Amino acid sequence: MRKSILVLITLAFLPSFAGAQRLIDWDKVQVKTQKLDEYVYLLQFIGPEGPGANVGGNVGALISDDGIAIVDCGYALAAPKLEAALKAISGKPIKYLLNTHWHGDHTGANAYFGEGAVIIAHDNARKKMEKRGGLFPASPAMALAAITFSDRITLHMKGGDVLGVHFDHGHTDTDTIYFFPGARVVQTGDDFVNWSPPGFPAIEMDNDGSGGVDGQISADEYILAHAPADVKIIPGHGNLATRDDMVKMLAVLKDTRAAIQAGMAQGKSLDQLKQEKVFAKWDYLNESRHIQSDVYFERLYKTLSAKQNPAAGRNSAN
Ligand SMILES: [Zn+2]
C-alpha cells in the first residue's frame, strides 16, 4: 500500500500524466478552497493522503464581477470537481485559464475548460504540449493556449491584475510565475513546491537539457525582491507558503549550486564529490517522498556541466 502511494506521488510529478491520474482514486479526492483575499482563492486537490500530499497542481483563482481567471487546472479527471468548487464561490463564467508550465498535473483539464475559457501560456508551453510524443499523445487543439507570450503578460480583471513573468532554465523551459499584486499573492508553479517534509527542488524535470537551477534561483530572487513582506505564496504543490519557506529553499538552491561549481572548478566528478560527502548537509531533505539527493545532484551536475560546455549540453537519454 505504501509503495503504491509512493509510485502515485512520484508519477504525479512526471510528464507521464495519463498513467499517473489513473492511479488516483478520484472518488476520494476533495477540492479544498481557501480564501486569500477579497478576490483571490487557492483551490487544492486533497487525496486520502491528506493536505501535505495533494494530487495535481494547486489552482489559484481570481474571482471578480467580470468573470473568473484561474491559474492552472489540475488533472483532467478532476475537472468537474474543480468546476463545482468554483461554482460554489461564484456563478460567474471562467473566462481565462493561465498555465504555470506544460505538465499534465497542472494543464490536464485545459481541454475541459478551454471550451469556454481563453487559455494563456508561455510560448514553449504551447510548443511542448503540441509535440508531446510516444506514449503520450499531443494535446488536443482545445487544450492549447490561444494566447502565448515570450517574457511577460498582464491580464486586467475588475478584481485586479494578474502579471505573468517567465523564467527560463528552471523546473522546465516553459515556466511562468504569476503575481496577483492587489491581493499580495504569488503563484509559482513547480519552480517552488512546499512539500512536507520539504524535499529537494524539482529542477530540470523534463530531463532534456531545457531546465536547470538558474531559472529557479532567478524566480525566487525576483519574488523575494518584488513581493511584499506578508506575501502569500501558492506553491506548485503543497500548502500555502510564506517568504521564510522560500528563503529556505533559495538557500538550498544556491548552496548546492555553489558546492557543485566549486567541485567542478577543481576538476572533480560527481562521484568524487559524493565520496567526499560534500552533500551530507542536505541529507535531511531525503525524508521527503519526492525527489531524492541522487536524482537532484545528478541533474544539477549535468545541467551545470552543460552550461560550462554547451556542445555537450543536450543529453541523449530522451
Ligand atoms: Zn511540473
Residues whose N, C-alpha, C, O or C-beta is under 5 A from the ligand:
A	BS01	ZN	F13 H103 D190
